[in-house]
Amino acid sequence: MGVNFITEVKRTHSCGELTGKDVGKTVVLFGWVHNYRDHGGAVFIDLRDREGLTQVVFEPDSAPAAHQLAGSLRYEYCVGIRGKVVSRGRNVNPNLKTGEIEVKASELAVFNRSETPPFLIEERIDTAEDKRLAYRYLDLRRAPLQKTLITRSKMNAITRSHLVEQGFLELETPFMGKYTPGGARNFLVPSRLNPGKFYALAESPQLYKQLFMVAGYDRYFQIVKCFRDEDLRLDRQPEFTQIDVEMSFVAQDDVFAVVEGLLCRMWKELLGVGLPTPFPRMDFYESMAKYGNDKPDLRFGLEHVELTDLVKQHGGAGMMGDAVAQGGIVKAMVLPADKALSRAETDKLEEYVRGMGAKGLARAKVGEGGEWTQSPLAKTMSSELRAGINQRCGVKAGDLILFQFGPEATVQTVMANLRVHVAKKLKLIPGVGSGGVWKFLWVVDPPLFERDEESKTWVAAHHAFTRPHDADVPYLSSDPGRVKCHRYDVVLNGFEIGGGSIRLHDPKVQSEVFKALGIGEEEARNKFGFLLDALRFGAPPHGGIALGMDRLVMLLTGAESIREVIPFPKTQKGLDLMTGAPGEVDEKQLRDLHIRTTAAPSKA
C-alpha cells in the first residue's frame, strides 16, 4: 500500500535546499516536473518549487511501482516523492545549489496532471508579454519572477521591522474617500446607498496621514495600495504600492535619516551592499541646470552647460539669439574627443531629438585654436561668444558640442533624455547588483509653485500643504515664483524612488498660499474643509515621504519594468489579460447603482 502524502507524509525540504551534507537522509519533496529524461532504464526528473531544483531518479529495480508511474510523468505535473539523498559523485552540476546530490525515489504520487503549457517554464523565454500575462499564473512559476517576488516579500518584512524599531505605528487609511481636485485623475466608485454620489479611490493617503499627526500618533507608516487613472508607461500602473511615512515634530533632516536607514538596511540585507550615508544633496535648480530634470543619473558625466546669459551678453548668434530674445534658454553638452561618434551616428541623434519635439540638434566640432568646424553656427556667431562658450564648456580640440535652444521646458526635456541616450550609446552607464554602482541623491528646495502657461496662473508644484521656506513667505503675495519650499525627492540612478515634504501646519501661512493659488476661502473649504478644520486644533509641525515600492523592487532586482515586479499587473492599456478586467456589467447592476452608460455595447 502506497504512502499517503500530505495528510500523513509531510514535506521535509524545499527543492533548493539539499546539499552534500544531507546524503543518507530520507526526504519528502513536493513540486512540479521541470524536466524529464528516460534513459532506457532509470527515469530522471528535475523537481522544481519556488526555492530551486532537485534531480530525482526512479530506478526499476529498487522501486518498480514508482518507476512505472514515473514513466507517465510530463512537464508541469504536480507531484510528491519520497526517497534517499545520494551523492552524484563525479556528475556534480555546479550550476545548481543542489548539484552535489540527487534523490533516489522510493515512492511517487501525482497530485495533478498538466496540459501542455502555452510556453516553457524557463528562466529566459522569448514568448510575447501579452501571452505571458494571459497565463500569468504560469509565468509566475518561472525562477526570475519567483526570485523577484521573494525579494519583494523580504523588502516588506525589512520595512516593517525597521520602522517599528524606529517607533512607527503601522496604521491603515481608507481606500475609498472623497474626491478632491488636483494631482492625478482618480478612479471613481459609485455609492449604491447614496444615489448619484461617488467615492474616489485614494491616489495617496496624504490627507489621512496628516490627520493621524493631528490626532497625536506621532509616527505612522503603511505599505499601501494607491490608485491613479492615468495613461500608463514603463514604470507606471493604475494600482501601485508605496511605503507611506509621516512624522510629527520633525525637520527635513529627520525624515532623511529614517529613509536612509531603511534603504541602507534593504541594500545590506538583500544585496550585501553597504551604502555610504548621508546621501548627497543637490538643489533643485542645480539639478535642472546640470541634468535637465530633478532625477539625475549620477553614474556618468555628460553634464549640461547653461549658455543663456552668454548669448544675452554678446548678442547675435542667429537662431540661438532669437530663441533667447523670445524668452527661451540655451544649453550645451560636450562629447569628448575620445568618445567620438561617427557623422552618421551624430545625424541619428538629430532624428532622436526631433522625435521629442525639438526642431533639430545644432552642433560644433572644436578644431585647433578653438575654431568651430562642421557647424552652421560658426557663420552667425561672434568670435567673442564662441570663445566664451568654449571656455565655459571646457572643450579641447576634437570635442563635439551639442546645442539645444528654445522654450525652457522643451530644451530641458530634450537635453535630459539626450544625455541618457548618448550615455547608453557610449556605454558610459555601469551596471547594478551586488557589485554595481548605486548613486543615491536627495534633490531639495524646489519651487513651491509652477506657472500654468495656459491659464497664466500659479499652481502648486506638489500640493497646497507644502511648507515654504520661512525667508520666502513674504514673496507669497509679491513674487510667488521665487518661493522655495521644504519638498524633497530621493533619487536612485536616474529614477525618483520617493518624494515628500514638510507640511504646512500654520493656518495663517496656509491662507496666504491659497491666495497665491487663486483659491478663495469658499473653494478651499469645499476642497479641503475637513483638513483645514483639523489644522485649527493644535496641529503639530509634521512631514513625511512616500517611497515607490514597485520602483524600488525594479531597481534592486534589475527588472526591466514594474510589470515584472507586480504579481498581476495591467497592460499599458490598463487591461488584465488573464481575468478580462475591466469587463461589462449587466443592466440590473447599473440600475442598482443609479448609473447609465453612454458607451456602445461591446461586440465581444
C-alpha positions as CSV (number, residue, x, y, z in Angstrom):
1,M,0.0,0.0,0.0
2,G,1.4,3.4,-1.0
3,V,2.2,6.2,1.3
4,N,-0.4,8.9,2.0
5,F,1.3,12.1,1.0
6,I,0.3,15.4,2.6
7,T,-2.2,14.0,5.2
8,E,0.4,11.6,6.7
9,V,3.7,12.2,5.0
10,K,4.7,15.8,5.1
11,R,7.3,17.7,3.1
12,T,10.7,17.7,4.8
13,H,12.7,20.1,2.5
14,S,12.4,22.5,-0.4
15,C,13.8,21.7,-3.8
16,G,16.6,24.2,-3.4
17,E,17.8,23.1,0.0
18,L,19.6,19.7,-0.2
19,T,23.4,19.6,-0.3
20,G,26.1,17.0,0.2
21,K,25.6,17.3,4.0
22,D,22.2,15.6,3.5
23,V,23.5,12.4,1.9
24,G,21.9,9.4,3.5
25,K,18.7,11.2,4.7
26,T,15.2,10.1,3.7
27,V,13.4,13.2,2.4
28,V,10.0,14.1,1.1
29,L,9.8,16.8,-1.7
30,F,6.7,18.4,-3.4
31,G,6.8,20.4,-6.6
32,W,6.5,20.4,-10.4
33,V,8.2,18.4,-13.1
34,H,10.6,20.8,-14.7
35,N,12.5,18.3,-16.8
36,Y,12.0,14.7,-17.8
37,R,14.6,12.2,-19.1
38,D,14.1,8.5,-19.8
39,H,17.5,6.8,-20.2
40,G,16.0,3.5,-21.2
41,G,16.1,2.2,-17.6
42,A,16.2,4.8,-15.0
43,V,13.9,7.8,-15.3
44,F,15.3,11.2,-14.2
45,I,13.3,14.4,-13.5
46,D,14.2,17.8,-12.2
47,L,11.7,18.6,-9.5
48,R,11.0,22.4,-9.1
49,D,9.5,24.6,-6.4
50,R,10.0,28.3,-5.6
51,E,13.3,27.6,-4.0
52,G,15.0,25.7,-6.8
53,L,15.6,22.3,-8.5
54,T,16.4,18.9,-7.3
55,Q,17.3,15.9,-9.5
56,V,15.2,12.8,-8.8
57,V,15.9,9.3,-10.1
58,F,13.5,6.4,-10.4
59,E,15.1,3.0,-10.8
60,P,13.2,-0.1,-11.9
61,D,15.0,-2.5,-9.5
62,S,14.8,-0.5,-6.3
63,A,11.3,1.0,-6.7
64,P,9.4,-0.7,-9.5
65,A,6.0,0.8,-8.8
66,A,7.4,4.4,-8.6
67,H,9.5,3.8,-11.7
68,Q,6.4,2.6,-13.7
69,L,4.4,5.6,-12.6
70,A,7.3,7.9,-13.4
71,G,7.2,6.8,-17.0
72,S,3.9,8.7,-17.3
73,L,5.2,12.0,-16.0
74,R,5.3,15.0,-18.2
75,Y,6.3,18.7,-17.9
76,E,4.5,20.7,-15.1
77,Y,2.9,17.6,-13.5
78,C,2.5,18.4,-9.8
79,V,4.0,15.5,-7.8
80,G,5.3,14.4,-4.4
81,I,8.2,12.0,-3.9
82,R,9.9,10.2,-1.0
83,G,13.4,8.9,-1.3
84,K,17.0,8.8,-0.1
85,V,19.6,11.6,-0.7
86,V,22.6,10.1,-2.6
87,S,25.8,11.7,-3.9
88,R,26.1,12.4,-7.6
89,G,29.8,11.5,-7.4
90,R,31.7,13.0,-10.4
91,N,28.5,14.1,-12.1
92,V,28.2,17.3,-9.9
93,N,26.2,20.1,-11.5
94,P,28.0,23.3,-10.4
95,N,25.1,25.5,-11.7
96,L,22.7,24.2,-9.0
97,K,22.8,24.6,-5.3
98,T,21.6,21.0,-5.1
99,G,24.1,19.9,-7.8
100,E,26.1,17.6,-5.4
101,I,23.2,15.3,-4.8
102,E,20.2,13.5,-6.3
103,V,17.2,11.8,-4.6
104,K,16.7,8.1,-5.3
105,A,12.9,7.9,-5.2
106,S,11.1,5.1,-3.4
107,E,7.5,6.5,-3.7
108,L,5.8,8.8,-6.1
109,A,2.4,10.4,-6.1
110,V,0.9,12.5,-8.9
111,F,-1.2,15.3,-7.3
112,N,-2.3,16.8,-10.6
113,R,-1.5,16.3,-14.3
114,S,-0.9,19.3,-16.5
115,E,-1.9,20.0,-20.1
116,T,1.0,21.1,-22.3
117,P,1.8,24.7,-21.2
118,P,1.4,27.5,-23.8
119,F,5.1,28.4,-23.2
120,L,8.1,26.8,-21.5
121,I,8.6,27.5,-17.8
122,E,12.2,28.6,-18.2
123,E,14.4,31.4,-16.9
124,R,14.7,33.0,-20.3
125,I,11.9,32.8,-22.9
126,D,11.0,34.9,-25.9
127,T,7.3,34.5,-25.5
128,A,5.4,37.7,-26.1
129,E,4.4,39.6,-22.9
130,D,0.7,39.6,-23.8
131,K,0.7,35.8,-23.8
132,R,2.6,35.6,-20.6
133,L,0.2,38.0,-18.9
134,A,-2.8,36.0,-20.2
135,Y,-1.3,32.9,-18.4
136,R,0.3,34.9,-15.5
137,Y,-0.1,32.0,-13.0
138,L,2.3,30.0,-15.3
139,D,4.6,32.9,-15.9
140,L,4.9,33.3,-12.1
141,R,6.3,29.8,-11.9
142,R,9.5,31.0,-13.7
143,A,12.5,31.4,-11.5
144,P,13.3,35.1,-12.2
145,L,9.8,36.2,-11.3
146,Q,9.7,34.0,-8.2
147,K,13.1,35.4,-7.0
148,T,11.8,38.9,-7.6
149,L,8.6,38.3,-5.6
150,I,10.5,36.6,-2.8
151,T,12.8,39.7,-2.7
152,R,9.7,41.9,-2.6
153,S,8.4,39.9,0.4
154,K,11.7,40.4,2.2
155,M,11.6,44.1,1.5
156,N,8.1,44.3,3.1
157,A,9.5,42.5,6.2
158,I,12.6,44.7,6.4
159,T,10.4,47.8,6.1
160,R,8.1,46.8,8.9
161,S,10.9,45.7,11.1
162,H,13.0,48.9,10.6
163,L,10.2,51.3,11.0
164,V,8.7,49.6,14.1
165,E,12.1,49.7,15.7
166,Q,12.2,53.4,15.0
167,G,8.9,53.9,16.9
168,F,6.5,54.0,14.0
169,L,2.9,52.6,14.2
170,E,1.5,50.7,11.2
171,L,-1.9,52.3,10.7
172,E,-4.4,51.9,7.9
173,T,-6.3,54.5,5.9
174,P,-9.4,54.2,3.7
175,F,-9.1,53.3,0.1
176,M,-12.4,55.0,-0.7
177,G,-12.6,58.7,0.2
178,K,-13.9,62.0,-1.0
179,Y,-12.8,63.2,-4.4
180,T,-10.5,66.2,-4.1
181,P,-9.4,68.0,-7.3
182,G,-5.8,68.3,-8.1
183,G,-3.0,65.8,-8.7
184,A,-3.7,62.7,-10.6
185,R,-7.0,61.6,-12.0
186,N,-8.9,59.4,-9.6
187,F,-10.9,56.2,-10.2
188,L,-14.5,56.8,-9.1
189,V,-16.7,54.3,-7.2
190,P,-20.4,54.8,-7.3
191,S,-22.3,54.6,-4.0
192,R,-25.4,52.4,-4.2
193,L,-26.6,53.6,-0.8
194,N,-26.2,57.3,-1.8
195,P,-27.6,57.6,-5.3
196,G,-25.7,59.9,-7.6
197,K,-22.7,60.2,-5.4
198,F,-19.2,58.7,-5.7
199,Y,-16.2,57.7,-3.7
200,A,-12.7,58.3,-5.1
201,L,-10.1,55.6,-4.8
202,A,-7.2,57.2,-2.9
203,E,-4.2,58.2,-5.1
204,S,-2.3,58.6,-1.8
205,P,-3.2,58.5,1.9
206,Q,-1.8,62.1,2.1
207,L,-4.7,63.8,3.9
208,Y,-5.4,60.9,6.2
209,K,-1.8,60.6,7.4
210,Q,-1.7,64.3,8.2
211,L,-4.8,63.7,10.3
212,F,-3.0,61.0,12.2
213,M,-0.4,63.6,13.1
214,V,-3.2,66.0,14.3
215,A,-4.6,63.1,16.3
216,G,-1.2,62.7,18.1
217,Y,0.0,59.3,16.7
218,D,3.4,60.9,16.1
219,R,5.0,58.3,13.7
220,Y,2.9,56.4,11.2
221,F,3.7,54.1,8.3
222,Q,1.8,51.9,5.9
223,I,2.7,49.7,2.9
224,V,-0.3,50.7,1.0
225,K,-2.0,50.3,-2.4
226,C,-2.7,53.6,-4.3
227,F,-4.7,54.2,-7.4
228,R,-4.3,56.6,-10.3
229,D,-6.4,56.7,-13.5
230,E,-3.5,57.8,-15.7
231,D,-2.0,56.9,-19.1
232,L,0.5,54.1,-18.5
233,R,4.2,53.7,-19.3
234,L,7.2,51.6,-18.4
235,D,7.2,52.4,-14.7
236,R,3.5,53.3,-14.1
237,Q,0.5,51.2,-13.3
238,P,-3.1,52.1,-12.4
239,E,-2.6,50.5,-9.0
240,F,0.7,50.6,-7.3
241,T,2.3,50.2,-3.8
242,Q,4.1,52.8,-1.7
243,I,5.8,52.9,1.7
244,D,4.0,55.8,3.2
245,V,5.6,57.6,6.2
246,E,4.6,60.6,8.3
247,M,6.3,62.1,11.4
248,S,5.5,64.8,13.9
249,F,7.9,67.3,15.4
250,V,10.5,66.9,12.7
251,A,12.6,68.9,10.3
252,Q,13.7,67.7,6.9
253,D,16.9,66.1,8.2
254,D,14.9,63.8,10.5
255,V,12.9,62.4,7.6
256,F,16.1,61.9,5.6
257,A,17.7,59.9,8.4
258,V,14.8,57.5,8.7
259,V,14.6,56.9,4.9
260,E,18.4,56.5,4.6
261,G,18.4,54.0,7.4
262,L,15.6,51.9,5.8
263,L,17.3,51.9,2.3
264,C,20.7,51.1,3.8
265,R,19.2,48.1,5.6
266,M,17.5,46.9,2.5
267,W,20.6,47.0,0.4
268,K,22.7,45.4,3.1
269,E,20.4,42.5,3.9
270,L,19.3,41.8,0.3
271,L,22.5,42.6,-1.7
272,G,25.2,42.6,0.9
273,V,26.0,46.2,-0.2
274,G,26.9,48.9,2.3
275,L,25.6,52.4,1.3
276,P,27.5,55.5,2.4
277,T,25.5,58.0,4.3
278,P,24.3,60.7,4.5
279,F,23.2,60.6,0.9
280,P,24.4,63.7,-1.1
281,R,22.0,66.6,-1.6
282,M,21.5,68.8,-4.6
283,D,19.5,71.9,-5.0
284,F,16.6,71.6,-7.5
285,Y,17.8,74.4,-9.7
286,E,21.3,72.9,-9.8
287,S,19.9,69.6,-10.9
288,M,17.8,71.3,-13.7
289,A,20.9,73.3,-14.8
290,K,23.3,70.3,-15.0
291,Y,20.9,67.5,-16.0
292,G,17.7,68.9,-17.3
293,N,15.5,67.2,-14.7
294,D,15.1,66.7,-11.0
295,K,16.0,63.0,-11.0
296,P,19.6,62.8,-12.4
297,D,21.5,59.7,-13.0
298,L,24.9,60.4,-11.4
299,R,26.6,57.2,-12.6
300,F,28.2,59.1,-15.5
301,G,29.1,62.6,-16.5
302,L,27.9,64.5,-19.7
303,E,26.6,67.4,-17.6
304,H,24.8,70.2,-19.3
305,V,26.2,73.7,-19.6
306,E,23.9,76.7,-19.4
307,L,24.7,79.4,-22.0
308,T,21.7,81.7,-22.0
309,D,23.5,84.5,-20.1
310,L,26.4,84.4,-22.5
311,V,24.1,84.7,-25.5
312,K,22.4,87.7,-23.9
313,Q,25.7,89.3,-23.1
314,H,27.2,89.0,-26.6
315,G,24.0,89.2,-28.7
316,G,23.7,88.0,-32.2
317,A,24.1,84.2,-32.7
318,G,21.3,83.8,-35.3
319,M,18.5,81.4,-34.3
320,M,20.2,80.9,-30.9
321,G,19.9,84.6,-30.2
322,D,16.3,84.7,-31.5
323,A,15.4,81.9,-29.0
324,V,16.8,83.9,-26.1
325,A,15.0,87.1,-27.2
326,Q,11.7,85.1,-27.1
327,G,12.3,84.0,-23.5
328,G,13.9,80.7,-24.3
329,I,17.2,79.2,-23.0
330,V,20.4,77.8,-24.5
331,K,22.1,74.6,-23.2
332,A,25.1,72.6,-24.4
333,M,26.6,69.2,-23.8
334,V,30.1,68.1,-24.7
335,L,31.1,64.8,-26.2
336,P,34.8,64.3,-25.5
337,A,37.1,63.6,-28.5
338,D,38.0,60.2,-27.0
339,K,34.2,59.3,-27.0
340,A,33.6,60.4,-30.6
341,L,30.6,59.3,-32.6
342,S,30.6,58.9,-36.4
343,R,28.9,61.5,-38.6
344,A,26.1,59.0,-39.3
345,E,25.6,58.4,-35.5
346,T,25.5,62.1,-34.9
347,D,22.9,62.5,-37.6
348,K,20.8,59.8,-35.8
349,L,21.0,61.9,-32.6
350,E,19.2,64.7,-34.5
351,E,16.4,62.3,-35.5
352,Y,16.2,61.2,-31.9
353,V,15.7,64.8,-30.6
354,R,13.2,65.6,-33.3
355,G,11.1,62.8,-32.0
356,M,10.8,64.7,-28.7
357,G,9.6,67.9,-30.4
358,A,13.0,69.6,-30.9
359,K,13.5,71.5,-34.2
360,G,16.9,70.0,-34.6
361,L,20.3,69.4,-33.0
362,A,22.9,72.2,-33.5
363,R,26.5,71.0,-33.1
364,A,30.0,72.2,-33.5
365,K,33.3,70.3,-33.8
366,V,36.1,72.1,-32.0
367,G,39.3,72.4,-34.0
368,E,42.8,73.5,-33.2
369,G,42.8,77.0,-31.7
370,G,39.1,76.7,-30.7
371,E,37.7,77.3,-34.2
372,W,34.4,75.5,-34.9
373,T,34.2,73.2,-37.9
374,Q,31.3,71.3,-39.5
375,S,28.8,73.9,-37.9
376,P,26.5,76.4,-39.5
377,L,26.6,78.2,-36.1
378,A,30.1,79.5,-36.9
379,K,28.7,81.8,-39.6
380,T,26.3,83.6,-37.2
381,M,28.4,83.8,-34.0
382,S,30.9,86.4,-32.9
383,S,34.4,85.2,-32.0
384,E,33.9,86.6,-28.5
385,L,30.7,84.5,-28.0
386,R,32.4,81.4,-29.4
387,A,35.4,81.8,-27.1
388,G,33.1,82.3,-24.1
389,I,31.2,79.1,-24.9
390,N,34.4,77.2,-25.4
391,Q,35.7,78.4,-22.1
392,R,32.5,77.6,-20.1
393,C,32.2,74.2,-21.7
394,G,35.9,73.4,-21.1
395,V,36.4,72.0,-24.5
396,K,39.6,70.9,-26.3
397,A,40.4,70.1,-29.9
398,G,38.3,67.2,-31.2
399,D,35.4,67.6,-28.8
400,L,31.9,67.9,-30.2
401,I,29.4,70.4,-28.7
402,L,25.7,69.6,-28.9
403,F,23.3,72.6,-28.5
404,Q,19.6,73.0,-27.8
405,F,17.8,76.3,-27.6
406,G,14.2,77.3,-27.4
407,P,11.4,77.2,-24.8
408,E,12.8,76.1,-21.5
409,A,10.5,73.1,-20.9
410,T,11.3,71.6,-24.3
411,V,15.1,72.2,-24.0
412,Q,15.3,70.7,-20.5
413,T,13.3,67.6,-21.6
414,V,15.3,67.1,-24.8
415,M,18.7,67.6,-23.2
416,A,17.8,65.3,-20.2
417,N,16.8,62.5,-22.4
418,L,19.7,63.1,-24.9
419,R,22.2,62.9,-22.1
420,V,21.0,59.4,-21.1
421,H,20.6,58.3,-24.7
422,V,24.2,59.3,-25.6
423,A,25.5,57.6,-22.4
424,K,23.9,54.3,-23.4
425,K,25.4,54.6,-26.9
426,L,28.8,55.3,-25.5
427,K,28.4,52.5,-22.8
428,L,29.1,55.0,-20.0
429,I,26.4,53.6,-17.6
430,P,27.8,51.0,-15.2
431,G,25.6,48.1,-14.1
432,V,23.9,47.4,-10.8
433,G,23.7,44.5,-8.5
434,S,25.8,43.5,-5.6
435,G,29.0,44.7,-7.4
436,G,27.3,47.6,-9.2
437,V,27.1,51.3,-8.8
438,W,24.3,52.8,-6.7
439,K,24.0,56.6,-6.8
440,F,21.5,57.9,-4.3
441,L,20.7,61.6,-4.1
442,W,18.3,64.0,-2.3
443,V,17.0,66.8,-4.6
444,V,15.9,69.6,-2.3
445,D,14.5,73.1,-2.2
446,P,12.3,73.2,-5.3
447,P,9.8,76.0,-6.1
448,L,6.5,75.8,-4.3
449,F,4.6,77.0,-7.4
450,E,4.7,76.3,-11.1
451,R,3.4,78.6,-13.8
452,D,0.5,77.2,-15.8
453,E,1.0,78.8,-19.2
454,E,-2.5,78.1,-20.5
455,S,-4.3,79.8,-17.6
456,K,-1.5,82.2,-16.8
457,T,-1.9,81.3,-13.1
458,W,0.3,79.8,-10.4
459,V,-0.4,76.2,-9.4
460,A,1.1,74.0,-6.6
461,A,4.1,72.2,-7.9
462,H,3.4,69.3,-5.4
463,H,0.4,70.1,-3.2
464,A,-1.0,73.1,-1.4
465,F,0.1,71.9,2.0
466,T,3.9,72.1,1.5
467,R,5.7,74.4,3.8
468,P,7.5,77.3,2.2
469,H,10.9,78.4,3.4
470,D,10.4,80.9,6.2
471,A,12.5,83.5,4.4
472,D,10.3,83.3,1.3
473,V,7.0,83.7,3.0
474,P,6.9,87.5,2.2
475,Y,7.1,86.6,-1.5
476,L,3.9,84.6,-1.4
477,S,1.9,87.7,-2.4
478,S,4.5,89.7,-4.3
479,D,6.6,87.1,-6.3
480,P,5.2,83.5,-5.9
481,G,7.7,82.1,-8.5
482,R,10.5,83.0,-6.1
483,V,9.2,80.9,-3.2
484,K,11.1,77.7,-2.4
485,C,9.7,75.0,-0.2
486,H,10.6,72.1,2.1
487,R,9.9,69.4,-0.5
488,Y,12.4,66.7,-1.4
489,D,12.8,63.7,-3.7
490,V,15.1,60.8,-3.2
491,V,16.7,59.6,-6.5
492,L,18.5,56.5,-7.5
493,N,20.3,56.0,-10.8
494,G,18.0,58.4,-12.6
495,F,14.7,57.2,-11.0
496,E,12.7,59.1,-8.5
497,I,12.1,56.4,-5.8
498,G,10.4,58.7,-3.3
499,G,9.1,62.1,-2.6
500,G,7.7,64.1,0.3
501,S,7.7,67.4,2.1
502,I,7.4,69.2,5.5
503,R,3.8,70.2,5.7
504,L,2.1,73.5,6.4
505,H,0.6,73.5,9.9
506,D,0.2,77.3,10.3
507,P,-3.3,78.4,9.3
508,K,-2.2,81.9,8.5
509,V,0.5,80.9,6.1
510,Q,-1.8,78.3,4.6
511,S,-4.3,81.1,3.8
512,E,-1.5,83.0,2.0
513,V,-0.6,80.0,0.0
514,F,-4.2,79.6,-1.1
515,K,-4.4,83.3,-2.1
516,A,-1.3,82.8,-4.3
517,L,-3.0,79.9,-6.0
518,G,-6.2,82.0,-6.5
519,I,-8.1,79.7,-4.2
520,G,-10.7,81.7,-2.2
521,E,-12.0,80.7,1.3
522,E,-15.2,79.1,0.0
523,E,-13.3,77.0,-2.6
524,A,-10.7,76.0,0.0
525,R,-13.4,74.8,2.4
526,N,-15.1,72.9,-0.4
527,K,-11.9,71.1,-1.4
528,F,-10.1,70.6,1.9
529,G,-12.5,71.7,4.6
530,F,-12.0,68.7,6.9
531,L,-8.2,69.1,6.9
532,L,-8.4,72.8,7.4
533,D,-10.6,72.3,10.4
534,A,-8.2,69.7,11.8
535,L,-5.2,72.1,11.4
536,R,-7.0,74.6,13.7
537,F,-7.0,72.2,16.6
538,G,-3.3,72.3,17.7
539,A,-1.8,70.6,14.7
540,P,1.9,69.7,15.3
541,P,4.7,70.5,12.9
542,H,4.9,67.4,10.7
543,G,6.3,66.0,7.5
544,G,6.7,62.8,5.6
545,I,7.5,60.9,2.4
546,A,6.2,58.1,0.2
547,L,8.7,55.6,-1.4
548,G,7.6,53.8,-4.5
549,M,7.8,50.1,-3.6
550,D,7.3,48.8,-7.2
551,R,10.1,51.1,-8.5
552,L,12.4,50.1,-5.6
553,V,11.9,46.4,-6.3
554,M,12.5,47.0,-10.0
555,L,15.8,48.7,-9.4
556,L,17.0,46.4,-6.7
557,T,16.3,43.3,-8.7
558,G,17.4,44.7,-12.1
559,A,13.9,44.1,-13.6
560,E,13.2,45.9,-16.9
561,S,9.8,47.2,-15.9
562,I,7.5,47.3,-12.9
563,R,5.2,44.8,-14.6
564,E,7.9,42.3,-13.8
565,V,7.8,43.0,-10.1
566,I,4.0,43.2,-9.6
567,P,2.3,39.7,-9.4
568,F,-0.7,40.5,-11.5
569,P,-0.1,43.7,-13.5
570,K,-2.2,45.5,-16.1
571,T,-1.1,46.2,-19.7
572,Q,-0.3,49.7,-20.9
573,K,-4.0,50.0,-21.8
574,G,-5.0,49.1,-18.2
575,L,-6.2,45.6,-19.2
576,D,-5.9,42.4,-17.1
577,L,-5.4,39.9,-19.9
578,M,-5.8,36.9,-17.5
579,T,-9.2,37.8,-16.0
580,G,-10.5,40.0,-18.7
581,A,-10.9,43.1,-16.5
582,P,-12.2,45.7,-16.9
583,G,-15.4,43.9,-18.0
584,E,-19.0,44.9,-18.7
585,V,-21.8,44.6,-16.1
586,D,-25.4,43.9,-16.6
587,E,-28.2,46.4,-16.6
588,K,-29.5,45.4,-13.2
589,Q,-26.2,46.2,-11.6
590,L,-26.2,49.6,-13.2
591,R,-29.7,50.3,-12.1
592,D,-28.8,49.3,-8.5
593,L,-26.0,51.9,-8.7
594,H,-28.3,54.5,-10.4
595,I,-25.9,54.7,-13.3
596,R,-26.5,54.7,-17.1
597,T,-23.6,54.2,-19.6
598,T,-23.3,56.1,-22.9
599,A,-20.7,53.6,-24.2
600,A,-21.7,51.4,-27.2
601,P,-22.2,47.7,-26.2
602,S,-19.2,45.5,-26.8
603,K,-19.3,43.2,-29.8
604,A,-17.4,40.5,-28.0
